[in-house]
Every structure is written in C-alpha cells, then in structure tokens.
Amino acid sequence: MKQYDYLIVGAGLYGAVFAERAKSAGKKCLVIDRRDHIAGNVYTYEQAGINVHKYGPHVFHTNDTEVWEYVSRFTKFYNFKLGTIANYKGEIYSLPFNMYTFNRMWGVLTPEEAEAKIAAQRDAAGITEPKNLEEQAISLVGTDIYEKLIKGYTEKQWGRPCKELPAFIIKRLPVRFTYDNNYFNALYQGIPVGGYTQMVANMLEGIEVRLGVDYLEHKAELDALAEKVVYTGPIDAYFGYRLGALEYRSVRFEVEELDKPSYQGNAIVNYTDRDTPYTRIIEHKWFEQGSGDAGKTVISREYSAEWKPGDEPYYPVNDEKNGALYKQYKALAEREQNVLFGGRLGEYKYYDMDQVIRAALDAAAQ
C-alpha cells in the first residue's frame, strides 16, 4: 500500500487547490516544493508591516463566480482595482488605454475623435490584417501610442523586437473609449487581506507539506510514496530536456525599503521607454490601502531577462517554435501513467490566477 493517494509537486496555486479539493474528498496528500516557502509565485512576505509580492505583483480578478466563491472561503479581499501609470521619459499616461490616455496623447475629448485618430494612423501604416505584435498594437491604438507606451516596454519584457512577437500577446491589453482606468474588466477583483501566502496556507491546512524538496532529484523514492502524481513544474525538466529546452522569460527584482510614506503614490508604474533598464516599479503598500509602517515604503524595480538554467521561469515564450516543441512534450506527458501535468509550467501556458484555480478545480473533480 502507498502512503498517499496523491504526491503534489509544487505548493503554488494549482497544487494547493488540487490538494485542498482532494483532501475534502477524503484523499491523503503530500505536497512538496523545492522552494523554502509555499504559494509559488504569488508568495508574499512581510517587510515594514507591508505584504511584499516577492515574484511580482498579483491582483486577483475573475468573472468566474464559482472561482471567486471558492477563494473567498480562504481569505477576505480588499476592494482593490488596479489603475496602472505609464511613465514615458517623464510624461505620465493612464493605463490601460482609455480616454485619459488619448487626451494626454492627442488632446482629444470624445470617443469619436480618439477613434478617428487611431483609424488615421492605422490607415497610414497600411495595416489590414495584423501579422505580428507591432501591427496588432498599431491597429488597436495607433502609431503614437505604440511608439511611446508599447514598443520599448514590450521589447524590454520579451527581449525580442515587436515585429518578431505574435499578435495575440497584445490582445490581452484593454482598450477603452471611456474614462475608465480600471485595468481589469472583471466582475470580482481584489487583494487578499493578510497576503497571498496566508490564503494558500489556509488552503493547505491539515495537509502535509514538505519544503526544500527537489522532486526531480528524488523522483523514484518520492513516486513510490503515492498512487498518483500531480506535477506543476516545468514539463521539459520532467523529461530531462530530452527534446530540448522550452524558452521562458525570467524576471529579477531589486527591492528597497525607504524611509518615506510614499515613493510614487501608485501600486505600479510602467517605464515604457527603451533606455530605462527596468520595466516597472512596484510600490507594495498601495495594494492594501497604504498598509504597513506609515513612515516607510517598500518598492521593487522589475527587470526582465532571458531564462537560463538556475533562474526562475516566469513567462512561456508562446511563439510557433516553442509551441511545436511543447506539443512534443505534451505527447510524452500523455503517455505517463498516473501523472497529471498542471499549471503554468506543467502546461507551458500563460495563466491568470483564476484560470489556474479553475483548471485545478476541474482536474480535481475528475
């Protein structure tokens, strides 16, 4: 007899949700993680009384009522709505693109004027069917906004010219012809009171968790403990990169605690020019209504980089080459008995948090 029904590799959102659902169904689970903490990339820790998002900012948002009701069992939420600021060489613009942005850029006052300006720039660029990110961006918001607010930021983020990136990447960014600067068009939005780590800890209550355990280094002995494995690590690493390595973008952060009540007056400011080396600055206290020590603030400067072994993989590079390679790995995964591959790394897919939770709920229900 095996000791556990499920060995769950990864204590991030997918692993925690799957474990919680399996436990509620009477299954015995062991959750392991190679890091020294739970919560994966949504991990938050306290500094100066402020919950710092160690691996970058995460704002929970969803239109899925079932997912919202599920996570609300494990935390209360601040009523936080993200309004991002773009800084282009000292010029300040509102994100996502909305009438405030268009007014600042062109001086227009009505949606009709903004739409006409974008249409004229689209026509001047000769774009009918966008073939890459640059053409898609110009088609959506015109040449001026593309050059100032998209091109430099995107090329820093992805390390590739916009002409070499697929069009669909930019389609996630809202464009509104209203004075609404709420970044997410979602029914439910918020930040967990007490941070994401506490929310995940509540999910994992009563479940055995072992940290600092590298699954791939001890695979045989760990597999022997459980009937089934839920694997949320990189799919190519699971197979020893036998078909080659999938590409990711990685991120590093410079964290600074400052003796002042506010640094930038907003949770996120994007630096959209190419010359500023970082992509954005996060001021963590503004995610929770100015929480923490009133005289201190904590900021993180975010730098994007190409992933290499030893780095944390963040964003899958979902271009044609990597898509084809993932399909080959997926075929191998489907032949693995009693192993479920899930999550952002296990499925080589960009997931929002609610999508990860939905996928884990669905998988656990099968």
DAWORA-V420680 format. One record per pair of residues at least 4 apart in sequence whose C-alpha atoms are under 6 Angstrom apart, sorted by the first residue. I is the first residue (numbers start at 1). J is the second residue. D is the distance in Angstrom with one decimal. If there is no record, write none. Layout:
# DAWORA-V420680
i j d
I J D
I J D
This chain:
# DAWORA-V420680
i j d
2 225 5.4
2 226 5.2
3 225 5.4
3 226 6.0
4 28 5.2
4 29 5.6
4 226 4.5
5 27 5.9
5 28 5.3
5 29 6.0
5 226 5.3
5 227 5.0
6 29 4.8
6 226 5.4
6 228 5.0
6 229 5.6
7 29 6.0
7 30 5.0
7 226 5.6
7 229 4.8
8 31 4.7
8 229 5.9
8 230 4.6
9 32 5.2
9 230 6.0
9 231 4.9
9 232 5.8
10 15 5.5
10 32 5.7
10 33 4.7
10 232 5.6
11 15 5.1
11 16 5.6
11 33 5.7
11 38 5.1
11 39 5.6
11 40 6.0
12 16 5.9
12 39 4.3
12 40 3.9
13 17 6.0
14 343 5.8
14 356 5.8
14 360 5.4
15 19 6.0
18 360 5.4
18 364 5.6
19 23 6.0
20 203 5.8
22 27 5.3
23 27 4.8
30 208 5.2
31 209 4.7
32 209 5.7
32 210 4.8
32 211 5.7
33 211 5.0
33 212 6.0
33 213 5.6
34 211 6.0
34 212 4.3
34 213 4.4
34 214 4.6
35 212 5.1
36 211 5.2
36 212 5.1
39 43 4.8
39 197 5.5
39 200 5.8
41 55 5.4
43 197 5.2
44 51 5.8
44 52 5.2
44 53 4.6
44 54 5.8
44 195 5.9
44 196 5.9
44 197 5.5
45 51 5.4
45 52 5.3
46 50 5.3
46 51 4.6
46 52 6.0
48 293 5.7
49 292 4.0
49 293 5.7
50 285 5.7
50 292 4.6
51 195 6.0
52 284 5.7
53 57 5.6
59 191 5.9
60 189 5.6
60 190 5.4
61 186 5.9
61 188 5.5
61 189 4.3
62 186 5.4
62 188 5.4
62 354 5.9
63 186 5.3
63 187 5.1
74 199 5.5
74 202 5.7
75 192 6.0
75 199 5.5
76 192 5.8
76 193 5.6
77 190 5.4
77 191 5.2
77 192 4.4
77 193 5.3
78 190 5.3
78 191 5.2
79 190 5.0
80 190 4.6
82 182 5.7
82 183 5.4
83 181 5.6
83 182 5.3
83 183 5.6
84 95 5.1
84 268 5.5
85 93 5.9
85 94 5.1
85 95 5.7
85 269 4.7
86 92 5.7
86 93 5.0
86 269 5.7
86 270 4.7
87 91 5.5
87 92 4.8
87 270 6.0
87 271 5.0
88 272 5.3
88 273 5.5
93 101 5.5
94 101 5.2
96 174 5.8
96 183 5.5
97 101 5.7
97 175 4.9
98 176 4.6
98 177 5.5
98 178 5.8
98 179 5.9
99 103 5.9
99 177 5.5
99 178 5.3
99 179 5.0
102 106 5.8
103 107 4.3
103 108 4.8
108 113 5.8
111 177 5.2
118 141 5.6
118 142 4.6
121 142 5.2
121 143 5.9
122 127 6.0
122 139 5.3
122 142 5.7
130 135 4.9
130 136 4.9
132 163 5.5
132 165 5.8
132 166 4.8
132 167 4.3
133 137 6.0
133 162 5.5
133 165 5.4
133 166 5.3
133 167 3.9
134 162 5.2
134 163 5.4
136 167 5.5
138 142 4.2
138 143 5.2
138 146 5.9
145 149 5.4
146 150 4.8
146 151 5.8
147 151 5.4
149 272 5.2
150 154 5.8
152 272 5.4
152 273 4.9
152 274 4.3
153 272 4.4
155 159 5.2
155 160 5.4
155 161 5.6
157 304 5.3
192 196 5.9
215 219 5.3
219 223 5.8
228 338 4.9
228 339 5.9
229 339 4.7
230 339 5.8
230 340 4.8
231 341 5.0
232 341 6.0
232 342 5.1
232 343 5.5
232 346 4.8
233 345 5.4
233 346 5.3
234 345 4.5
234 346 5.1
235 346 4.8
236 241 4.9
237 241 5.4
241 245 5.4
247 317 5.7
248 307 5.3
248 313 5.7
248 315 5.3
248 316 4.6
248 317 5.3
249 305 5.9
249 306 4.9
249 307 5.1
249 314 5.8
249 315 5.1
250 304 6.0
250 305 5.1
250 306 5.7
250 307 4.9
250 313 5.2
250 314 5.1
251 303 5.6
251 304 4.6
251 305 5.8
252 303 5.3
253 300 5.9
253 301 5.5
253 302 4.8
254 300 5.4
254 301 5.1
255 299 5.7
255 300 4.4
256 298 5.7
256 299 5.4
257 297 5.9
257 298 4.4
258 296 5.6
258 297 5.3
259 296 4.7
260 295 5.1
260 296 4.8
261 294 5.6
261 295 4.5
261 296 5.0
261 297 5.8
262 297 6.0
267 282 5.6
267 283 4.8
267 286 5.0
268 281 5.9
268 282 4.7
269 280 5.5
269 281 5.4
270 279 6.0
270 280 4.2
271 279 5.4
271 280 5.3
278 302 5.4
278 303 4.6
279 302 5.8
279 303 5.9
280 302 5.5
281 300 5.6
281 301 4.6
282 299 5.4
282 300 5.1
283 298 6.0
283 299 4.5
285 290 4.8
285 291 5.2
286 290 4.8
316 348 6.0
318 323 6.0
319 323 6.0
326 330 6.0
341 346 5.0
342 346 4.7
342 347 5.6
343 347 5.8
344 348 5.5
344 349 5.0
344 350 5.9
344 351 5.9
351 355 5.7
351 356 5.9
